[in-house]
């Protein structure tokens, strides 16, 4: 698939996500069905790009930022299915969809040729896929949790206690689900680093920011159980999102000689 065609498919996917998000708030059942159909079409377009990256490279497309973000967008849908059925998270669907749209919008502005990548020896490890995928799952969950935090502030301002409780419970379930995956991702990364370089931890920039993200979520979980501190807990989910963004993007841009930096 040419880079121009990839860009067109990416744009179509992003627009379908936005349309599905907008129609998802309709009161009419027909609009909701149309929203669901558009969402499925958006995911299908998204998966087409993932599949192209996979075929071109001959391995799971997790190396370049272009590959990672394209796969990340599709991962939101998988994570939503779990949250919907295991934590009564059906109300969160629009927030998963809008974040998929935002990610695919970012992918649209990236150079599609970045999907072509050589496979360095250091990445040829059994830890590679589970390490990256664990982080992807946790990143999806933290991103949605942070969005619910922002919405909870509006609910609190409007004194909508029912909606506020729904958001707070949603945040808690998202963080409780995402936290183990983030810890697992770091643990697998440490094993991988030791196998490749003989050292579990090197205080690399991305390692440090990943650790800070975990600590922010840990503070949230502890503050939520302490009555005097519970009202401050949500802020640490937002802090975790900021750390997550720094880890995913800014370390790559300004990471210097970080072994985790990639284009």
Kinemage of the C-alpha trace (Angstrom):
@kinemage 1
@onewidth
@group {chain A} dominant
@subgroup {mainchain}
@vectorlist {calphas} color= white
{ca unk a 1} P 0.000 0.000 0.000
{ca unk a 2} L 1.435 3.396 -0.986
{ca unk a 3} L 2.035 6.142 1.583
{ca unk a 4} L -0.696 8.268 -0.050
{ca unk a 5} L -3.231 5.471 0.214
{ca unk a 6} L -2.209 4.804 3.825
{ca unk a 7} L -2.773 8.474 4.623
{ca unk a 8} L -6.222 8.376 3.021
{ca unk a 9} L -7.224 5.256 4.971
{ca unk a 10} L -5.934 6.890 8.158
{ca unk a 11} L -7.997 10.020 7.501
{ca unk a 12} L -11.095 7.921 6.807
{ca unk a 13} L -10.561 6.022 10.052
{ca unk a 14} L -10.166 9.228 12.077
{ca unk a 15} L -13.271 10.820 10.541
{ca unk a 16} L -15.312 7.681 11.161
{ca unk a 17} L -14.205 7.666 14.801
{ca unk a 18} L -15.262 11.307 15.195
{ca unk a 19} L -18.621 10.625 13.541
{ca unk a 20} L -19.204 7.564 15.740
{ca unk a 21} L -18.406 9.637 18.819
{ca unk a 22} L -20.773 12.445 17.840
{ca unk a 23} L -23.713 10.181 16.957
{ca unk a 24} L -23.150 8.030 20.030
{ca unk a 25} L -24.801 10.672 22.196
{ca unk a 26} L -28.017 10.554 20.181
{ca unk a 27} L -31.182 9.596 22.033
{ca unk a 28} L -32.583 7.817 18.985
{ca unk a 29} L -31.817 4.091 18.716
{ca unk a 30} L -31.247 4.482 14.972
{ca unk a 31} L -28.506 7.038 15.602
{ca unk a 32} L -26.919 4.720 18.126
{ca unk a 33} L -26.917 1.874 15.614
{ca unk a 34} L -25.385 4.144 12.984
{ca unk a 35} L -22.779 5.225 15.537
{ca unk a 36} L -21.904 1.598 16.235
{ca unk a 37} L -21.652 0.835 12.513
{ca unk a 38} L -19.358 3.811 11.955
{ca unk a 39} L -17.226 2.714 14.892
{ca unk a 40} L -16.864 -0.773 13.425
{ca unk a 41} L -15.920 0.750 10.056
{ca unk a 42} L -13.349 2.989 11.768
{ca unk a 43} L -11.820 0.029 13.577
{ca unk a 44} L -11.728 -1.937 10.307
{ca unk a 45} L -9.880 0.925 8.588
{ca unk a 46} L -7.545 1.162 11.549
{ca unk a 47} L -6.839 -2.571 11.395
{ca unk a 48} L -6.115 -2.327 7.657
{ca unk a 49} L -3.214 0.028 8.427
{ca unk a 50} L -1.993 -2.211 11.244
{ca unk a 51} L -2.164 -5.188 8.901
{ca unk a 52} L -0.240 -3.314 6.218
{ca unk a 53} L 2.492 -2.396 8.707
{ca unk a 54} L 2.638 -6.011 9.855
{ca unk a 55} L 2.914 -7.386 6.317
{ca unk a 56} L 5.500 -4.810 5.211
{ca unk a 57} L 7.714 -5.463 8.216
{ca unk a 58} L 7.067 -9.177 8.636
{ca unk a 59} L 6.626 -8.882 12.424
{ca unk a 60} L 4.353 -7.249 14.993
{ca unk a 61} L 4.439 -3.512 14.122
{ca unk a 62} L 5.700 -2.084 17.411
{ca unk a 63} L 8.969 -0.400 16.443
{ca unk a 64} L 8.386 3.094 15.001
{ca unk a 65} L 6.091 5.703 16.557
{ca unk a 66} L 3.864 5.450 13.472
{ca unk a 67} L 3.422 1.725 14.064
{ca unk a 68} L 2.892 2.025 17.799
{ca unk a 69} L 0.235 4.747 17.585
{ca unk a 70} L -1.688 2.947 14.852
{ca unk a 71} L -1.770 -0.230 16.935
{ca unk a 72} L -2.534 1.778 20.090
{ca unk a 73} L -5.656 3.250 18.507
{ca unk a 74} L -6.996 -0.224 17.739
{ca unk a 75} L -6.098 -1.403 21.255
{ca unk a 76} L -8.611 1.023 22.786
{ca unk a 77} L -11.427 -1.085 21.310
{ca unk a 78} L -10.076 -4.307 22.803
{ca unk a 79} L -9.682 -2.725 26.214
{ca unk a 80} L -13.191 -1.259 26.070
{ca unk a 81} L -14.739 -4.696 25.548
{ca unk a 82} L -13.141 -5.901 28.796
{ca unk a 83} L -14.131 -2.792 30.753
{ca unk a 84} L -17.698 -2.912 29.426
{ca unk a 85} L -18.394 -6.481 30.487
{ca unk a 86} L -16.195 -6.814 33.566
{ca unk a 87} L -16.764 -3.391 35.143
{ca unk a 88} L -20.138 -2.220 33.759
{ca unk a 89} L -18.290 0.343 31.682
{ca unk a 90} L -20.730 0.744 28.791
{ca unk a 91} L -21.053 4.466 29.570
{ca unk a 92} L -17.341 4.879 28.780
{ca unk a 93} L -17.645 3.893 25.117
{ca unk a 94} L -17.737 7.469 23.729
{ca unk a 95} L -14.564 8.309 25.641
{ca unk a 96} L -12.707 5.321 24.242
{ca unk a 97} L -13.875 6.293 20.748
{ca unk a 98} L -12.826 9.946 20.975
{ca unk a 99} L -9.373 8.947 22.145
{ca unk a 100} L -9.098 6.560 19.208
{ca unk a 101} L -9.992 9.497 16.949
{ca unk a 102} L -7.360 11.737 18.536
{ca unk a 103} L -4.637 9.094 18.170
{ca unk a 104} L -5.501 8.437 14.522
{ca unk a 105} L -5.507 12.171 13.843
{ca unk a 106} L -1.945 12.275 15.120
{ca unk a 107} L -1.039 9.304 12.930
{ca unk a 108} L -2.470 11.106 9.893
{ca unk a 109} L 0.076 13.898 10.286
{ca unk a 110} L 2.996 11.475 10.567
{ca unk a 111} L 5.083 10.266 7.658
{ca unk a 112} L 3.551 7.003 6.478
{ca unk a 113} L 6.893 5.748 5.211
{ca unk a 114} L 7.821 5.301 8.867
{ca unk a 115} L 5.942 2.008 8.627
{ca unk a 116} L 9.027 0.546 6.949
{ca unk a 117} L 11.627 -0.344 9.583
{ca unk a 118} L 14.566 -2.663 9.966
{ca unk a 119} L 14.433 -5.120 12.868
{ca unk a 120} L 17.434 -4.490 15.155
{ca unk a 121} L 18.932 -7.526 16.957
{ca unk a 122} L 18.077 -6.068 20.388
{ca unk a 123} L 14.365 -6.209 19.496
{ca unk a 124} L 14.498 -9.851 18.495
{ca unk a 125} L 13.448 -11.041 21.933
{ca unk a 126} L 10.521 -12.991 23.346
{ca unk a 127} L 9.990 -10.082 25.760
{ca unk a 128} L 9.454 -7.543 22.968
{ca unk a 129} L 5.759 -8.042 22.154
{ca unk a 130} L 4.389 -8.632 25.707
{ca unk a 131} L 6.466 -5.718 27.042
{ca unk a 132} L 5.114 -3.211 24.506
{ca unk a 133} L 1.558 -4.581 24.485
{ca unk a 134} L 1.340 -4.443 28.298
{ca unk a 135} L 2.221 -0.771 28.177
{ca unk a 136} L -0.264 -0.153 25.364
{ca unk a 137} L -3.097 -1.600 27.439
{ca unk a 138} L -2.122 0.458 30.473
{ca unk a 139} L -1.753 3.638 28.394
{ca unk a 140} L -5.273 3.209 26.989
{ca unk a 141} L -6.746 2.735 30.449
{ca unk a 142} L -4.901 5.671 32.018
{ca unk a 143} L -5.856 7.966 29.129
{ca unk a 144} L -9.568 7.176 29.516
{ca unk a 145} L -9.292 7.467 33.309
{ca unk a 146} L -7.751 10.938 32.947
{ca unk a 147} L -10.557 11.977 30.605
{ca unk a 148} L -13.088 10.813 33.199
{ca unk a 149} L -11.240 12.862 35.827
{ca unk a 150} L -11.751 15.996 33.725
{ca unk a 151} L -15.427 15.151 33.263
{ca unk a 152} L -15.762 14.521 37.005
{ca unk a 153} L -14.700 18.101 37.685
{ca unk a 154} L -17.592 19.342 35.529
{ca unk a 155} L -20.002 16.959 37.277
{ca unk a 156} L -18.782 18.230 40.636
{ca unk a 157} L -19.215 21.848 39.518
{ca unk a 158} L -22.789 21.083 38.428
{ca unk a 159} L -23.375 19.173 41.691
{ca unk a 160} L -24.422 16.106 39.722
{ca unk a 161} L -23.693 13.531 42.413
{ca unk a 162} L -24.964 10.550 40.390
{ca unk a 163} L -22.687 11.313 37.446
{ca unk a 164} L -19.805 12.158 39.757
{ca unk a 165} L -20.021 8.772 41.499
{ca unk a 166} L -20.206 7.037 38.119
{ca unk a 167} L -17.067 8.823 36.939
{ca unk a 168} L -15.184 8.170 40.171
{ca unk a 169} L -16.037 4.467 40.096
{ca unk a 170} L -15.032 4.328 36.441
{ca unk a 171} L -11.694 5.984 37.173
{ca unk a 172} L -11.006 3.516 39.953
{ca unk a 173} L -11.795 0.450 37.819
{ca unk a 174} L -9.702 1.776 34.931
{ca unk a 175} L -6.692 2.458 37.136
{ca unk a 176} L -7.016 -0.870 38.974
{ca unk a 177} L -7.048 -2.641 35.604
{ca unk a 178} L -4.253 -0.585 34.062
{ca unk a 179} L -1.856 -0.508 37.019
{ca unk a 180} L -0.911 -4.229 36.902
{ca unk a 181} L -0.277 -4.016 33.153
{ca unk a 182} L 2.010 -1.033 33.638
{ca unk a 183} L 3.960 -2.858 36.358
{ca unk a 184} L 4.081 -5.970 34.164
{ca unk a 185} L 5.423 -3.909 31.273
{ca unk a 186} L 8.230 -2.547 33.443
{ca unk a 187} L 9.016 -6.004 34.861
{ca unk a 188} L 9.230 -7.551 31.378
{ca unk a 189} L 11.355 -4.629 30.245
{ca unk a 190} L 13.781 -5.238 33.101
{ca unk a 191} L 14.074 -8.921 32.191
{ca unk a 192} L 14.591 -7.956 28.562
{ca unk a 193} L 17.276 -5.412 29.453
{ca unk a 194} L 19.125 -7.940 31.593
{ca unk a 195} L 19.019 -10.521 28.789
{ca unk a 196} L 20.345 -8.033 26.213
{ca unk a 197} L 22.679 -5.801 28.223
{ca unk a 198} L 23.261 -7.632 31.487
{ca unk a 199} L 21.548 -4.958 33.571
{ca unk a 200} L 17.957 -4.848 34.849
{ca unk a 201} L 17.865 -1.068 35.313
{ca unk a 202} L 19.992 1.681 33.786
{ca unk a 203} L 18.205 4.894 34.831
{ca unk a 204} L 17.432 5.581 31.188
{ca unk a 205} L 15.087 8.572 30.641
{ca unk a 206} L 12.168 6.407 29.558
{ca unk a 207} L 12.677 4.027 32.473
{ca unk a 208} L 12.604 6.929 34.909
{ca unk a 209} L 9.436 8.455 33.472
{ca unk a 210} L 7.745 5.042 33.375
{ca unk a 211} L 8.572 4.623 37.051
{ca unk a 212} L 7.197 8.081 37.862
{ca unk a 213} L 3.960 7.196 36.048
{ca unk a 214} L 3.598 4.069 38.175
{ca unk a 215} L 4.262 6.080 41.322
{ca unk a 216} L 1.555 8.620 40.374
{ca unk a 217} L -0.970 5.802 40.013
{ca unk a 218} L 0.213 4.306 43.306
{ca unk a 219} L -0.427 7.620 45.048
{ca unk a 220} L -3.914 7.743 43.537
{ca unk a 221} L -4.736 4.253 44.823
{ca unk a 222} L -3.436 5.071 48.311
{ca unk a 223} L -5.065 8.503 48.541
{ca unk a 224} L -8.412 7.098 47.422
{ca unk a 225} L -8.496 4.880 50.512
{ca unk a 226} L -7.542 7.661 52.936
{ca unk a 227} L -10.592 9.778 53.814
{ca unk a 228} L -8.695 13.060 54.404
{ca unk a 229} L -6.781 12.677 51.119
{ca unk a 230} L -9.446 11.149 48.871
{ca unk a 231} L -10.438 14.502 47.353
{ca unk a 232} L -6.900 14.931 46.010
{ca unk a 233} L -6.614 11.435 44.512
{ca unk a 234} L -7.965 12.312 41.068
{ca unk a 235} L -5.214 14.846 40.447
{ca unk a 236} L -2.626 12.085 40.438
{ca unk a 237} L -4.394 10.324 37.574
{ca unk a 238} L -3.956 13.515 35.549
{ca unk a 239} L -0.320 13.619 36.651
{ca unk a 240} L 0.052 10.004 35.498
{ca unk a 241} L -1.298 10.957 32.072
{ca unk a 242} L 1.209 13.799 31.781
{ca unk a 243} L 4.018 11.401 32.708
{ca unk a 244} L 2.644 8.890 30.213
{ca unk a 245} L 2.739 11.486 27.425
{ca unk a 246} L 6.297 12.463 28.355
{ca unk a 247} L 7.303 8.792 28.359
{ca unk a 248} L 5.700 8.035 25.010
{ca unk a 249} L 6.527 11.188 23.060
{ca unk a 250} L 8.953 13.622 24.655
{ca unk a 251} L 11.624 11.085 25.581
{ca unk a 252} L 11.735 10.182 21.889
{ca unk a 253} L 12.011 13.846 20.898
{ca unk a 254} L 14.464 15.014 23.565
{ca unk a 255} L 15.798 11.749 24.935
{ca unk a 256} L 19.310 12.292 23.678
{ca unk a 257} L 21.119 8.981 23.739
{ca unk a 258} L 18.195 7.086 25.284
{ca unk a 259} L 18.158 3.484 24.142
{ca unk a 260} L 14.352 3.752 24.061
{ca unk a 261} L 14.197 6.641 21.595
{ca unk a 262} L 12.758 5.843 18.188
{ca unk a 263} L 11.278 7.818 15.301
